[in-house]
Amino acid sequence: MISIKTPRLQLIPLDHSLLRTWADQGRDALEIQLGLQHNTWEIEAFFQEETQMALLDFWLPMTKKFPFDFIWYTSWEIILTEKSCSIGGIGLAGLPNDQGSTEIGYCLDKKFRGHGYASEALQYLIEWASQDQDLHYLVAETPIENLASQSVLTKNGFIQTGQKILQQPEGMEVFTWKRPIQSKRT
């Protein structure tokens, strides 16, 4: 199984089969299949809805369509190694587009916020993604009131580039972010 190990975390990308388990049987069944301790995520309603939409409308169809590149189109479980439980998810919006960019997003269980786990997961996923010669920059969005997430992005080299209103949910204002990728390729 593919994974990224950090000092305190393990990031595991969910293939189509694991996503199918999550969609059909719930997160409890997914945790069992991954051999994890049970942890019910405590996340805001917006993130619950966004995660469910991503699961059904993006991750499942895209991992089926791109089985060999699924890691670019899925959610990666953020596993806290010392507790052997999932504390959130992180992922990319696909392989780099023609301009060399893709979006990155993450969500962390409220019980585990404020300990640097999101920053650590983001740092290591950026390092992994930076190995792709076609990736020139990452983009992200954060709700304007989510100062903690903005701090995570800033710590990982993102620069705020603007502000816009998302149509879903009703008129949410977000900041837009961009991070250039320094090539690690020879």
C-alpha positions as CSV (number, residue, x, y, z in Angstrom):
1,M,0.0,0.0,0.0
2,I,1.3,3.5,-0.9
3,S,1.8,5.8,2.0
4,I,3.7,8.9,3.1
5,K,5.3,8.7,6.6
6,T,6.0,11.9,8.5
7,P,7.5,12.2,12.0
8,R,4.0,11.9,13.6
9,L,1.7,10.9,10.8
10,Q,1.0,8.5,8.0
11,L,-0.8,9.6,4.9
12,I,-2.7,6.8,3.1
13,P,-4.4,7.5,-0.3
14,L,-7.7,5.7,-0.7
15,D,-8.0,3.7,-3.9
16,H,-11.4,3.1,-5.6
17,S,-12.1,0.0,-3.5
18,L,-11.5,1.8,-0.2
19,L,-13.6,4.8,-1.3
20,R,-16.4,2.3,-2.3
21,T,-16.3,0.9,1.3
22,W,-16.6,4.4,2.7
23,A,-19.5,5.3,0.5
24,D,-21.4,2.0,0.8
25,Q,-20.6,1.0,4.4
26,G,-19.5,4.2,6.2
27,R,-16.3,5.4,7.8
28,D,-16.4,2.7,10.5
29,A,-16.0,0.0,7.9
30,L,-13.2,2.0,6.2
31,E,-11.4,2.2,9.5
32,I,-11.7,-1.6,10.0
33,Q,-10.5,-2.3,6.5
34,L,-7.4,0.0,7.1
35,G,-6.8,-1.6,10.5
36,L,-7.3,1.7,12.4
37,Q,-8.7,2.5,15.8
38,H,-12.1,4.0,15.7
39,N,-12.3,7.9,15.7
40,T,-15.5,9.7,14.7
41,W,-14.4,12.9,13.0
42,E,-15.8,16.1,14.6
43,I,-15.9,18.6,11.7
44,E,-18.1,21.5,10.7
45,A,-21.3,20.8,8.7
46,F,-19.7,22.6,5.7
47,F,-16.8,20.2,5.7
48,Q,-19.1,17.2,6.2
49,E,-21.1,18.2,3.2
50,E,-18.1,19.0,1.1
51,T,-16.4,15.7,2.0
52,Q,-19.6,13.7,1.1
53,M,-19.9,15.6,-2.2
54,A,-16.2,15.0,-3.0
55,L,-16.6,11.3,-2.2
56,L,-19.6,10.7,-4.5
57,D,-19.0,13.3,-7.2
58,F,-15.2,13.4,-7.6
59,W,-13.1,10.8,-5.7
60,L,-15.2,7.7,-6.7
61,P,-15.6,8.6,-10.4
62,M,-12.1,9.9,-10.9
63,T,-10.3,7.0,-9.1
64,K,-12.4,4.6,-11.3
65,K,-11.4,6.6,-14.4
66,F,-7.7,6.9,-13.5
67,P,-6.8,3.8,-11.6
68,F,-3.1,4.2,-12.1
69,D,-3.0,7.8,-11.1
70,F,-5.7,7.6,-8.4
71,I,-3.4,9.1,-5.8
72,W,-3.9,12.5,-7.5
73,Y,-7.7,12.2,-7.4
74,T,-8.5,10.9,-4.0
75,S,-8.6,11.6,-0.3
76,W,-5.5,10.7,1.7
77,E,-6.3,9.6,5.3
78,I,-4.3,11.5,7.8
79,I,-3.3,8.9,10.4
80,L,-2.0,9.9,13.8
81,T,0.7,7.2,14.2
82,E,0.7,7.1,18.0
83,K,-3.0,6.5,18.3
84,S,-3.4,4.5,15.0
85,C,-6.5,6.5,14.0
86,S,-7.6,8.8,11.2
87,I,-7.7,12.4,12.2
88,G,-8.6,14.0,8.9
89,G,-8.1,14.0,5.2
90,I,-6.0,15.8,2.6
91,G,-5.9,15.6,-1.2
92,L,-5.3,17.0,-4.6
93,A,-7.8,17.9,-7.4
94,G,-6.0,15.8,-10.0
95,L,-2.9,15.8,-12.0
96,P,-1.4,19.2,-12.9
97,N,-3.5,21.0,-15.6
98,D,-2.0,22.6,-18.8
99,Q,-0.8,25.6,-16.7
100,G,1.0,23.2,-14.3
101,S,-1.4,23.6,-11.3
102,T,-3.7,21.6,-9.2
103,E,-5.7,22.4,-6.1
104,I,-4.9,21.0,-2.6
105,G,-7.3,20.8,0.3
106,Y,-7.5,19.3,3.8
107,C,-9.8,18.9,6.8
108,L,-8.8,18.0,10.3
109,D,-10.9,16.6,13.2
110,K,-11.6,19.4,15.7
111,K,-10.2,17.3,18.5
112,F,-6.8,17.2,16.9
113,R,-6.4,20.9,15.7
114,G,-3.8,23.2,17.1
115,H,-1.0,20.6,17.2
116,G,0.5,21.2,13.8
117,Y,-0.8,18.0,12.2
118,A,-2.4,19.8,9.3
119,S,0.8,21.7,8.6
120,E,2.8,18.5,8.8
121,A,0.5,16.6,6.5
122,L,0.4,19.5,4.0
123,Q,4.2,19.8,4.0
124,Y,4.8,16.2,3.2
125,L,2.1,15.9,0.5
126,I,3.6,19.0,-1.1
127,E,7.0,17.3,-1.1
128,W,5.5,14.2,-2.6
129,A,3.6,16.1,-5.3
130,S,6.7,18.3,-6.1
131,Q,8.3,15.2,-7.7
132,D,6.0,15.6,-10.7
133,Q,7.8,17.5,-13.4
134,D,4.5,19.0,-14.7
135,L,3.6,20.6,-11.3
136,H,4.5,24.3,-11.1
137,Y,2.2,25.6,-8.4
138,L,-0.5,24.5,-6.1
139,V,-3.7,26.5,-5.4
140,A,-6.0,26.5,-2.4
141,E,-9.1,28.2,-0.9
142,T,-9.9,29.0,2.7
143,P,-13.0,30.6,4.2
144,I,-12.1,34.1,5.2
145,E,-12.9,33.5,8.8
146,N,-10.7,30.3,9.0
147,L,-7.5,31.9,10.4
148,A,-6.1,28.5,11.5
149,S,-6.2,27.1,7.9
150,Q,-4.7,30.3,6.6
151,S,-1.9,29.9,9.0
152,V,-1.3,26.3,7.8
153,L,-1.1,27.6,4.2
154,T,1.2,30.4,5.1
155,K,3.6,28.1,7.0
156,N,3.8,26.0,3.9
157,G,4.7,28.8,1.5
158,F,1.3,29.7,0.1
159,I,0.7,33.4,-0.7
160,Q,-2.8,34.9,-0.6
161,T,-3.8,35.9,-4.2
162,G,-7.3,37.1,-3.9
163,Q,-10.8,36.8,-2.6
164,K,-14.0,35.4,-4.1
165,I,-17.5,34.1,-3.3
166,L,-18.2,30.4,-3.7
167,Q,-21.8,29.7,-4.8
168,Q,-21.9,26.6,-2.6
169,P,-22.7,26.9,0.2
170,E,-24.7,30.1,-0.3
171,G,-22.2,32.8,-0.9
172,M,-19.3,31.7,1.2
173,E,-16.4,34.2,1.0
174,V,-13.0,32.6,0.6
175,F,-9.4,33.7,0.1
176,T,-7.5,32.2,-2.8
177,W,-3.9,31.0,-2.3
178,K,-1.0,29.9,-4.6
179,R,2.3,28.2,-3.9
180,P,5.1,27.9,-6.4
181,I,6.7,24.5,-6.6
182,Q,10.5,24.3,-6.5
183,S,11.5,21.4,-8.7
184,K,13.2,18.5,-6.8
185,R,13.9,16.8,-10.1
186,T,17.3,16.5,-11.7
